[in-house]
């Protein structure tokens, strides 16, 4: 399995690529990850100009530790190849990842991968630009395992429930709103995609919740995503950044206990003991492995 770069993705903030004002605010807002959008947030007539606006923002603003991402248009459009070529040629050194929407199969991802490879060679870029993909069509969900293993530069899969709901013919009032169904209507696709991502060594991220004034519901959706093994959720408004960071970050008490449990197990293991009780918890190889997930998250955050 190829080792992927470790990037924080507790919150991925969407920013329209046509707005210099919003891009400037996004660079300073402290989100883990910002994707500058060339797709849904940009009208067809404005896409060419938005490429330059995004390139200027990537090159001219101080993004700190924020992961800098660009969502291009999908490979079935007339804009995809030019989005990638223009942005990488003008700002490739300042792009961490490209977000590819609506891939239906591995070949769609491999198109972007090969184009990026050619550009990196041509421009002599010292780093590899990562790929992230949006799983948002029923065809993609059927092919999610092959997509997850489509290329070495793929780092992350995001469940795009808005287009997915439309693709499957679901009826709902707001994107991300699962009310009216006895349970979580998105449980299966979220879980299915997350399993495929984890098996391929990728991050899994949950998509948008558009009712940004409903903090309680957004937090509940973040908690559901976390429970399934996802590492973060989209923010379509700055007000959603803090809740996502809070929920997808372990508490210091959880981190301390996880490190303590792992230490207890290592000590028992060195003494030839396979399992040992500790503060009412049976500690063995499986539990140490489970608690290591918390430690890994904490290490990435810097806790």
Phi, psi and omega in degrees: 000128180290132177287129180263152174301143178271113181231142175286131179222034179299325177222132177242109185272128177273131181225124178300130183287354180269351188252106176299321181298313181291323178295321178296316178295320182297323181296332185255001191278342176089020175288151176299322192211134175234130172249123178278120194265126172252358187263256190299329184277000184233124179293151180309319183290344184255359187295318181298315179293325181295330177301315180292322179299317179293316180301317179297320180293318180295323183277329190257345184257154176269109183266359180059229180267003182295134174291126184261116187231151174235125172271114178271179175277160187285163188292347178273002180257173177278353189258339192305305185297322181287327174304308184294313182299312183296313183294318182289321179294325184268334186214024186304324181292341183247020175248125177272316181216155170251131178260117182258117179274156169055037171291138180261340183201179181298325183299324179297318179291322181293332174300310180294322180299312181294321179296318178295321178299315179298318181293319179298321178292314182299317186270351181067035181293137183279337181246160176268130176279126181282162175243141170233148181230148176260119175269104189216017175228151180297327177297320179295321179295324177292331182255020191296328180289319178289327176296318182300332182250024188287327181199160186288335184277354179291129185243333193207144174238134181243135176274110180266088189290342180293299178293328179297317179300318178294319181297324181271353179081025179287156178244119178205160184279318183229147177297127180092352181272117183256015180293150178097354178241136182287079185128194179266110183296339180262008184302310184298306181297323176300311184293316181299314180293320181295320177298315180298319180295311182298320180297332181262005179077027182252158169284147173243132183229144178270149185276204193281156168231110195279341179278078189288353174275349182262082185296319183297317181292322178296317178299321178296319179293323175298317181296321177298316180296316179299319182297333181271355179103009176283155184259352182184181181215153177293151169238119178264000178211145181305334181294344181268355183293307184298313178301319180295316179299318180298313186286323182271010174249133175290153174285159180297325177298318179296320180293315180299317181293320179298315179295324178295315180298316180297320178297318178299317180294316180299321179295315179297320180299318180294336180267004179081020180256129184279330180211152183209146177277141179211113179052043177082005180243132174278119184255123175217191184299320182293317181291324177297320178296319179296315180291338178296331176302318179295318179295320179297318177297317180296318180298321180294322180286329183099027181274000000 
